[in-house]
Amino acid sequence: MTLRAAIIGGGWAGAVTAHQLLGAGWRVEVFERSDRVGGHSRAEVLNGVVYEPNGAHIFHTSNREVAEFVNRFGLVRPYEHCVLTEIFAHEDDESPTLLSWPPQIDELKNLPFWPTVSKELESLPATPKGEDFETFVISLMGETLYRQFIYGYTVKQWGCEPSTLSSSFAPKRVDLRSDNYRRLFRDTWEYFSPVGVNHVIEEILRPVSVTCGAELDVTDLEDLSRNFDIAIVTAPLDRFVGRDGELAWRGVSMRSRYQPTDNEADTVTAAYVVNRPSMRVPYTRTVETKHASGQLICGTVVSEEYPGSPARHYPFPTVERRYEQANQALKIEIAGSSPLPVYFTGRLANYQYIDQDQAIAQALSCARDILEQHK
């Protein structure tokens, strides 16, 4: 008897789970809410220039299984991601100073406030600590660097004081370096597709039955149970149960503008991603994908990233983990009322701040669990 799986969502998590189950002999159908698969990671084209309407997406991983998986579907072009940050070393400076992100000690020594920073670093604990984001980061780099590099960016990004945020995501996102290693990520493998990862996800789903424009919710599980043996949800659970807003999300909107250039290799910003932590600037960073894609074309697209949109890009990390607990309660509610077994995987369904490789690893694990439980 052929087992059947309905997968709700056609991003990385849904695509990878679908592919694995299909390969194991299951009949699989993916139901995607939008008119195209790919989700948050999709790239688009403006005047012939590849750009990213949902912000920068660099594929990086130290997980060999994940790396080999994406290699099979055409994600193979090596890339080294280096980020810059602009700061105003003096309050009355009209022009910012561009520095590496994460900050490098050797660069910081050239700044006028280095003596203060040096004293603060000497007094820091051996291991950063603190349950809230602000306390943790100050214990990592001191008050001065925190105010210069982190505070304004965080307030703009999350729309609240950093002291109200959990420190859980800080170790992954904030660092202070003294090794002159300029790449943002230290992972073994790092790739960037010259046309975006759309084609990779589409290739993964090529043998899978996909229905786009299908906005399913918890009330559809009854109908699905007539044709499928299990359901896998990769969608946000507050929307899935019809209670938008029960979980807090922080979204960004990209204001993307085409700019002509004289030569095919020309770009107009200093790097693919330039962080703008100063409160003088209303956005958090600029993204110019042409730096990463290597596309040779006259013209480029520069996107300014403005936080505060209603999109579900980032789960909101409160100190007390309020929404993570609410998401777990939603899983129990959905599973308890469903006429067929329900599995959850991916960034949205698990309410997690994860990268593309982690979403893929979750999907591979989810598929293994399903195959083990339904032998």
Summary of the structure (lengths in Angstrom):
residues: 375
radius of gyration: 22.0
end to end distance: 10.9
largest distance: 73.2
contacts: 1201
relative contact order: 0.22
helix: 34%
strand: 22%
